[in-house]
Amino acid sequence: MPEPHVLFIGRTTVDAVYWLDRIPEEDTKVFARAFRAAPGGPACNAAITCALLGGNATLLSAVGAGPFARLVRDELERHGIRLIDRADGTKYETPLTAALVSAANSTRTIVNPPAEAAPFDSIGPEWDPRWGEPPQVALTDGFHIAETLPLLRACHDAGCLLVLDGGSWKPGTEELSPLLTAAVCSERFRAPGLAPDPGETLRWFAGHGVPYVAVTRGPRSILGLEHGRPFEIEISPIAAVDTLGAGDVLHGAFGYFFALTGDFEACLRRAAEVATRSCQGMGISA
């Protein structure tokens, strides 16, 4: 039986990650414990996680050119991930993000480059056969919603399960929500006019007709709604080494398991276990 095909839509970066004893004070110099430069971004990390689990992953993103694009392309090729590059042939360059990971309290501080609009023309309104078989699950990290909404609508109409990685509110979320099968959000997600409260987020998506909703809260339990039925998933306590990308790992694992079974709570529980394991080492892993 072929592995499930999951489409990941959104942002790709290269992350320069410095593991430190603690975040340095201003106007000082320090040496890192370790350093690694690797592809990053919510959609890219999720696609890599899905591939590590054995899934058939496609990444629809902007990679383009520049000194870091080759690193991204090589890593995606190594994992067998199909890339649909909306910046191919343009002057857009893969952005570099600096991430400082503190061993003292297992937190991360991220510095992004100046915001630059990726050359994302509207895509759709149907799946291009050149991209392979249509996906069973399509997961968007919320970037480029307006440009990808025609494709997402076509996937929805073809029976694809649509999932939102709601790290934070993005323009277009309200237009996308009626199409969603599931929304898995962080506790930082905040719909306009609402408090950044998990209960508010659960109710907002449920009120927009989304049958499956969950809010992750770092090391605390995940709160969820399944067709109005509340549930809670406890997170196993661990000595975390690196939490950078843990949410991306959770979404990538969830996309893979959801494509296999469609059982929301069970898939989210398994994905949380994968994300928790990934925090026990440096970098994302499955």
TORKOL-4160 file (C-alpha; in steps of 0.2 Angstrom, whole numbers, padded with zeros to 4 digits, m for minus):
286
<pt num="1" X="0000" Y="0000" Z="0000"/>
<pt num="2" X="0008" Y="0017" Z="m0005"/>
<pt num="3" X="0012" Y="0029" Z="0009"/>
<pt num="4" X="m0001" Y="0044" Z="0011"/>
<pt num="5" X="0003" Y="0060" Z="0001"/>
<pt num="6" X="0003" Y="0076" Z="0011"/>
<pt num="7" X="0005" Y="0093" Z="0004"/>
<pt num="8" X="0013" Y="0106" Z="0015"/>
<pt num="9" X="0010" Y="0125" Z="0010"/>
<pt num="10" X="0019" Y="0139" Z="0017"/>
<pt num="11" X="0036" Y="0147" Z="0022"/>
<pt num="12" X="0054" Y="0140" Z="0020"/>
<pt num="13" X="0069" Y="0148" Z="0027"/>
<pt num="14" X="0087" Y="0143" Z="0032"/>
<pt num="15" X="0089" Y="0143" Z="0051"/>
<pt num="16" X="0106" Y="0147" Z="0058"/>
<pt num="17" X="0104" Y="0139" Z="0075"/>
<pt num="18" X="0116" Y="0143" Z="0090"/>
<pt num="19" X="0114" Y="0132" Z="0106"/>
<pt num="20" X="0120" Y="0143" Z="0121"/>
<pt num="21" X="0121" Y="0140" Z="0139"/>
<pt num="22" X="0110" Y="0155" Z="0141"/>
<pt num="23" X="0104" Y="0170" Z="0130"/>
<pt num="24" X="0118" Y="0183" Z="0131"/>
<pt num="25" X="0117" Y="0200" Z="0138"/>
<pt num="26" X="0117" Y="0215" Z="0127"/>
<pt num="27" X="0134" Y="0221" Z="0120"/>
<pt num="28" X="0143" Y="0205" Z="0125"/>
<pt num="29" X="0152" Y="0191" Z="0115"/>
<pt num="30" X="0149" Y="0172" Z="0118"/>
<pt num="31" X="0154" Y="0155" Z="0110"/>
<pt num="32" X="0140" Y="0143" Z="0107"/>
<pt num="33" X="0139" Y="0125" Z="0113"/>
<pt num="34" X="0135" Y="0120" Z="0095"/>
<pt num="35" X="0130" Y="0127" Z="0079"/>
<pt num="36" X="0119" Y="0121" Z="0064"/>
<pt num="37" X="0113" Y="0128" Z="0048"/>
<pt num="38" X="0098" Y="0119" Z="0041"/>
<pt num="39" X="0082" Y="0122" Z="0031"/>
<pt num="40" X="0068" Y="0129" Z="0042"/>
<pt num="41" X="0051" Y="0137" Z="0042"/>
<pt num="42" X="0035" Y="0129" Z="0048"/>
<pt num="43" X="0029" Y="0121" Z="0031"/>
<pt num="44" X="0047" Y="0115" Z="0027"/>
<pt num="45" X="0050" Y="0108" Z="0044"/>
<pt num="46" X="0033" Y="0099" Z="0044"/>
<pt num="47" X="0037" Y="0092" Z="0027"/>
<pt num="48" X="0053" Y="0085" Z="0032"/>
<pt num="49" X="0045" Y="0077" Z="0048"/>
<pt num="50" X="0032" Y="0069" Z="0037"/>
<pt num="51" X="0046" Y="0062" Z="0026"/>
<pt num="52" X="0056" Y="0055" Z="0041"/>
<pt num="53" X="0040" Y="0046" Z="0046"/>
<pt num="54" X="0039" Y="0038" Z="0029"/>
<pt num="55" X="0026" Y="0049" Z="0021"/>
<pt num="56" X="0025" Y="0055" Z="0003"/>
<pt num="57" X="0028" Y="0074" Z="0006"/>
<pt num="58" X="0026" Y="0088" Z="m0006"/>
<pt num="59" X="0031" Y="0106" Z="m0001"/>
<pt num="60" X="0023" Y="0121" Z="m0010"/>
<pt num="61" X="0034" Y="0136" Z="m0005"/>
<pt num="62" X="0046" Y="0150" Z="m0011"/>
<pt num="63" X="0064" Y="0145" Z="m0012"/>
<pt num="64" X="0071" Y="0154" Z="m0026"/>
<pt num="65" X="0089" Y="0158" Z="m0028"/>
<pt num="66" X="0103" Y="0165" Z="m0017"/>
<pt num="67" X="0117" Y="0157" Z="m0006"/>
<pt num="68" X="0105" Y="0147" Z="0005"/>
<pt num="69" X="0093" Y="0140" Z="m0009"/>
<pt num="70" X="0105" Y="0126" Z="m0013"/>
<pt num="71" X="0105" Y="0120" Z="0005"/>
<pt num="72" X="0086" Y="0119" Z="0005"/>
<pt num="73" X="0085" Y="0110" Z="m0012"/>
<pt num="74" X="0098" Y="0097" Z="m0007"/>
<pt num="75" X="0090" Y="0093" Z="0010"/>
<pt num="76" X="0073" Y="0091" Z="0002"/>
<pt num="77" X="0080" Y="0080" Z="m0012"/>
<pt num="78" X="0089" Y="0069" Z="0001"/>
<pt num="79" X="0072" Y="0066" Z="0010"/>
<pt num="80" X="0063" Y="0063" Z="m0006"/>
<pt num="81" X="0052" Y="0078" Z="m0004"/>
<pt num="82" X="0044" Y="0085" Z="m0020"/>
<pt num="83" X="0046" Y="0104" Z="m0021"/>
<pt num="84" X="0034" Y="0116" Z="m0030"/>
<pt num="85" X="0044" Y="0132" Z="m0030"/>
<pt num="86" X="0034" Y="0147" Z="m0033"/>
<pt num="87" X="0050" Y="0158" Z="m0034"/>
<pt num="88" X="0059" Y="0148" Z="m0046"/>
<pt num="89" X="0067" Y="0159" Z="m0060"/>
<pt num="90" X="0065" Y="0175" Z="m0049"/>
<pt num="91" X="0077" Y="0186" Z="m0040"/>
<pt num="92" X="0069" Y="0180" Z="m0023"/>
<pt num="93" X="0082" Y="0173" Z="m0011"/>
<pt num="94" X="0079" Y="0160" Z="0003"/>
<pt num="95" X="0079" Y="0170" Z="0019"/>
<pt num="96" X="0091" Y="0167" Z="0033"/>
<pt num="97" X="0084" Y="0166" Z="0051"/>
<pt num="98" X="0095" Y="0166" Z="0067"/>
<pt num="99" X="0089" Y="0156" Z="0081"/>
<pt num="100" X="0096" Y="0156" Z="0099"/>
<pt num="101" X="0092" Y="0141" Z="0109"/>
<pt num="102" X="0095" Y="0143" Z="0128"/>
<pt num="103" X="0101" Y="0127" Z="0138"/>
<pt num="104" X="0096" Y="0136" Z="0154"/>
<pt num="105" X="0078" Y="0136" Z="0152"/>
<pt num="106" X="0075" Y="0127" Z="0135"/>
<pt num="107" X="0068" Y="0142" Z="0126"/>
<pt num="108" X="0072" Y="0149" Z="0109"/>
<pt num="109" X="0074" Y="0167" Z="0103"/>
<pt num="110" X="0072" Y="0169" Z="0084"/>
<pt num="111" X="0078" Y="0184" Z="0073"/>
<pt num="112" X="0070" Y="0185" Z="0056"/>
<pt num="113" X="0077" Y="0196" Z="0042"/>
<pt num="114" X="0066" Y="0210" Z="0036"/>
<pt num="115" X="0050" Y="0205" Z="0029"/>
<pt num="116" X="0050" Y="0202" Z="0010"/>
<pt num="117" X="0035" Y="0197" Z="0000"/>
<pt num="118" X="0039" Y="0181" Z="m0009"/>
<pt num="119" X="0033" Y="0180" Z="m0027"/>
<pt num="120" X="0018" Y="0170" Z="m0024"/>
<pt num="121" X="0005" Y="0172" Z="m0039"/>
<pt num="122" X="m0012" Y="0164" Z="m0037"/>
<pt num="123" X="m0011" Y="0146" Z="m0039"/>
<pt num="124" X="m0025" Y="0134" Z="m0044"/>
<pt num="125" X="m0040" Y="0132" Z="m0046"/>
<pt num="126" X="m0035" Y="0114" Z="m0049"/>
<pt num="127" X="m0022" Y="0101" Z="m0045"/>
<pt num="128" X="m0008" Y="0100" Z="m0058"/>
<pt num="129" X="m0005" Y="0082" Z="m0063"/>
<pt num="130" X="0013" Y="0086" Z="m0065"/>
<pt num="131" X="0014" Y="0087" Z="m0046"/>
<pt num="132" X="0010" Y="0069" Z="m0045"/>
<pt num="133" X="m0006" Y="0061" Z="m0037"/>
<pt num="134" X="m0017" Y="0073" Z="m0027"/>
<pt num="135" X="m0014" Y="0073" Z="m0009"/>
<pt num="136" X="m0025" Y="0065" Z="0005"/>
<pt num="137" X="m0021" Y="0080" Z="0017"/>
<pt num="138" X="m0016" Y="0098" Z="0013"/>
<pt num="139" X="m0008" Y="0107" Z="0028"/>
<pt num="140" X="m0005" Y="0126" Z="0027"/>
<pt num="141" X="0005" Y="0136" Z="0039"/>
<pt num="142" X="m0006" Y="0152" Z="0035"/>
<pt num="143" X="0007" Y="0161" Z="0024"/>
<pt num="144" X="0001" Y="0165" Z="0007"/>
<pt num="145" X="m0018" Y="0160" Z="0010"/>
<pt num="146" X="m0025" Y="0172" Z="m0002"/>
<pt num="147" X="m0013" Y="0166" Z="m0016"/>
<pt num="148" X="m0016" Y="0147" Z="m0012"/>
<pt num="149" X="m0035" Y="0148" Z="m0008"/>
<pt num="150" X="m0041" Y="0143" Z="m0026"/>
<pt num="151" X="m0029" Y="0127" Z="m0024"/>
<pt num="152" X="m0035" Y="0124" Z="m0007"/>
<pt num="153" X="m0053" Y="0125" Z="m0012"/>
<pt num="154" X="m0050" Y="0113" Z="m0026"/>
<pt num="155" X="m0042" Y="0101" Z="m0015"/>
<pt num="156" X="m0056" Y="0102" Z="m0003"/>
<pt num="157" X="m0069" Y="0099" Z="m0017"/>
<pt num="158" X="m0059" Y="0084" Z="m0022"/>
<pt num="159" X="m0061" Y="0076" Z="m0004"/>
<pt num="160" X="m0044" Y="0081" Z="0003"/>
<pt num="161" X="m0043" Y="0085" Z="0021"/>
<pt num="162" X="m0037" Y="0103" Z="0024"/>
<pt num="163" X="m0027" Y="0107" Z="0040"/>
<pt num="164" X="m0022" Y="0124" Z="0047"/>
<pt num="165" X="m0006" Y="0126" Z="0057"/>
<pt num="166" X="m0011" Y="0141" Z="0067"/>
<pt num="167" X="0005" Y="0147" Z="0074"/>
<pt num="168" X="m0002" Y="0165" Z="0074"/>
<pt num="169" X="m0016" Y="0174" Z="0065"/>
<pt num="170" X="m0013" Y="0177" Z="0047"/>
<pt num="171" X="m0023" Y="0187" Z="0034"/>
<pt num="172" X="m0036" Y="0176" Z="0025"/>
<pt num="173" X="m0039" Y="0164" Z="0040"/>
<pt num="174" X="m0057" Y="0169" Z="0041"/>
<pt num="175" X="m0059" Y="0165" Z="0022"/>
<pt num="176" X="m0050" Y="0149" Z="0024"/>
<pt num="177" X="m0059" Y="0142" Z="0039"/>
<pt num="178" X="m0075" Y="0136" Z="0031"/>
<pt num="179" X="m0065" Y="0124" Z="0021"/>
<pt num="180" X="m0055" Y="0117" Z="0035"/>
<pt num="181" X="m0056" Y="0099" Z="0042"/>
<pt num="182" X="m0045" Y="0103" Z="0056"/>
<pt num="183" X="m0036" Y="0118" Z="0064"/>
<pt num="184" X="m0021" Y="0114" Z="0076"/>
<pt num="185" X="m0016" Y="0131" Z="0084"/>
<pt num="186" X="m0003" Y="0137" Z="0096"/>
<pt num="187" X="m0009" Y="0146" Z="0112"/>
<pt num="188" X="m0002" Y="0162" Z="0104"/>
<pt num="189" X="m0015" Y="0162" Z="0091"/>
<pt num="190" X="m0027" Y="0176" Z="0092"/>
<pt num="191" X="m0042" Y="0180" Z="0081"/>
<pt num="192" X="m0046" Y="0198" Z="0079"/>
<pt num="193" X="m0056" Y="0205" Z="0094"/>
<pt num="194" X="m0053" Y="0190" Z="0105"/>
<pt num="195" X="m0041" Y="0187" Z="0119"/>
<pt num="196" X="m0026" Y="0175" Z="0116"/>
<pt num="197" X="m0035" Y="0161" Z="0126"/>
<pt num="198" X="m0036" Y="0143" Z="0121"/>
<pt num="199" X="m0055" Y="0142" Z="0125"/>
<pt num="200" X="m0058" Y="0157" Z="0113"/>
<pt num="201" X="m0048" Y="0150" Z="0099"/>
<pt num="202" X="m0058" Y="0133" Z="0101"/>
<pt num="203" X="m0074" Y="0142" Z="0100"/>
<pt num="204" X="m0070" Y="0153" Z="0086"/>
<pt num="205" X="m0065" Y="0139" Z="0074"/>
<pt num="206" X="m0080" Y="0128" Z="0080"/>
<pt num="207" X="m0091" Y="0143" Z="0077"/>
<pt num="208" X="m0084" Y="0144" Z="0059"/>
<pt num="209" X="m0089" Y="0126" Z="0056"/>
<pt num="210" X="m0072" Y="0118" Z="0059"/>
<pt num="211" X="m0076" Y="0100" Z="0066"/>
<pt num="212" X="m0058" Y="0097" Z="0073"/>
<pt num="213" X="m0049" Y="0110" Z="0083"/>
<pt num="214" X="m0034" Y="0109" Z="0095"/>
<pt num="215" X="m0023" Y="0122" Z="0104"/>
<pt num="216" X="m0005" Y="0117" Z="0109"/>
<pt num="217" X="0002" Y="0125" Z="0125"/>
<pt num="218" X="0021" Y="0120" Z="0125"/>
<pt num="219" X="0024" Y="0108" Z="0139"/>
<pt num="220" X="0006" Y="0109" Z="0145"/>
<pt num="221" X="m0008" Y="0098" Z="0139"/>
<pt num="222" X="m0016" Y="0100" Z="0122"/>
<pt num="223" X="m0034" Y="0106" Z="0123"/>
<pt num="224" X="m0046" Y="0100" Z="0109"/>
<pt num="225" X="m0063" Y="0099" Z="0102"/>
<pt num="226" X="m0070" Y="0085" Z="0091"/>
<pt num="227" X="m0087" Y="0089" Z="0084"/>
<pt num="228" X="m0090" Y="0099" Z="0100"/>
<pt num="229" X="m0083" Y="0085" Z="0111"/>
<pt num="230" X="m0069" Y="0092" Z="0122"/>
<pt num="231" X="m0054" Y="0082" Z="0126"/>
<pt num="232" X="m0036" Y="0085" Z="0133"/>
<pt num="233" X="m0020" Y="0077" Z="0129"/>
<pt num="234" X="m0006" Y="0077" Z="0143"/>
<pt num="235" X="0012" Y="0080" Z="0138"/>
<pt num="236" X="0025" Y="0068" Z="0145"/>
<pt num="237" X="0037" Y="0078" Z="0156"/>
<pt num="238" X="0055" Y="0078" Z="0149"/>
<pt num="239" X="0072" Y="0086" Z="0151"/>
<pt num="240" X="0070" Y="0097" Z="0135"/>
<pt num="241" X="0086" Y="0100" Z="0126"/>
<pt num="242" X="0079" Y="0110" Z="0111"/>
<pt num="243" X="0061" Y="0116" Z="0108"/>
<pt num="244" X="0065" Y="0125" Z="0092"/>
<pt num="245" X="0053" Y="0118" Z="0078"/>
<pt num="246" X="0043" Y="0107" Z="0090"/>
<pt num="247" X="0027" Y="0114" Z="0084"/>
<pt num="248" X="0032" Y="0111" Z="0066"/>
<pt num="249" X="0037" Y="0093" Z="0070"/>
<pt num="250" X="0020" Y="0091" Z="0078"/>
<pt num="251" X="0011" Y="0097" Z="0063"/>
<pt num="252" X="0021" Y="0087" Z="0051"/>
<pt num="253" X="0018" Y="0071" Z="0061"/>
<pt num="254" X="0000" Y="0075" Z="0063"/>
<pt num="255" X="m0002" Y="0077" Z="0044"/>
<pt num="256" X="0006" Y="0060" Z="0041"/>
<pt num="257" X="m0005" Y="0051" Z="0054"/>
<pt num="258" X="m0021" Y="0060" Z="0049"/>
<pt num="259" X="m0018" Y="0055" Z="0031"/>
<pt num="260" X="m0017" Y="0037" Z="0037"/>
<pt num="261" X="m0032" Y="0036" Z="0048"/>
<pt num="262" X="m0042" Y="0052" Z="0049"/>
<pt num="263" X="m0044" Y="0049" Z="0068"/>
<pt num="264" X="m0041" Y="0067" Z="0074"/>
<pt num="265" X="m0038" Y="0064" Z="0093"/>
<pt num="266" X="m0028" Y="0048" Z="0091"/>
<pt num="267" X="m0017" Y="0056" Z="0077"/>
<pt num="268" X="m0014" Y="0072" Z="0087"/>
<pt num="269" X="m0009" Y="0061" Z="0102"/>
<pt num="270" X="0004" Y="0051" Z="0092"/>
<pt num="271" X="0010" Y="0068" Z="0084"/>
<pt num="272" X="0012" Y="0075" Z="0102"/>
<pt num="273" X="0023" Y="0060" Z="0106"/>
<pt num="274" X="0034" Y="0063" Z="0091"/>
<pt num="275" X="0036" Y="0081" Z="0095"/>
<pt num="276" X="0040" Y="0078" Z="0113"/>
<pt num="277" X="0054" Y="0066" Z="0107"/>
<pt num="278" X="0061" Y="0079" Z="0096"/>
<pt num="279" X="0064" Y="0091" Z="0110"/>
<pt num="280" X="0076" Y="0078" Z="0118"/>
<pt num="281" X="0089" Y="0081" Z="0105"/>
<pt num="282" X="0096" Y="0095" Z="0094"/>
<pt num="283" X="0087" Y="0099" Z="0078"/>
<pt num="284" X="0070" Y="0092" Z="0072"/>
<pt num="285" X="0069" Y="0073" Z="0071"/>
<pt num="286" X="0056" Y="0060" Z="0071"/>
